[in-house]
Amino acid sequence: MSILERYKYFNGTEGNSLASDEDARYSSISRSTPDVEDIDNDNTLNENESYYQYRVSLRHENMETGSNFIVDRREVSVRLRNGQDGKVNWYQFKIPVRDYQQKIGNINGFNNIRFMRIFLTGFEEPVFLRFATLELVRSEWRSYTKDPVTGGEVTGTGSLDISTVNIEENGNRTPVNYVLPPGGLHVFLIRDNLSSDRRMSSRFL
């Protein structure tokens, strides 16, 4: 029996017990005080469902850059578990918080959101998803929706998308990859150990 099958139906394997040793990452003993069921630690069972819902399709035909919140795709060569080399795709999703599909419960605004959760539906077979990072980010830049001269409504059918790009994440972007602008310098972080030198992320609007 595999590890996944052995612990699939067990609750509380995420570290419900405090470690007896401060240097230890987990404890082998169990206790009756939950620390994952009460995420906000208010000692109250919250039954209110108030959240914004966003939908992303994971069907193969919908995994295209420029749609389905996908802004970049990177194909890399990896060593598979069977010992052979293969190609895998990593996708970068950027979901604007205001582009929600559905609003559940009595929630207004985005000023007091502390948690997020992911659930999957519509799968007929087991599926494994790997996440490199899952982040909630913001930008100090905002689009001005008025005419800069008159202050009235802007005419036209164009659209403005505010985002950031860099060499590390968008250097191999398709159909148009990102390159340093003329005069731009790629900064290196120099350390005592030359083997650990790395390039700093060059980020531009």
Helices and strands as residue ranges (DSSP letters): H 3-7, E 51-53, G 60-62, E 70-79, E 85-93, E 102-104, E 165-166, H 167-170, E 188-189, G 194-196, E 198-199, E 203-204
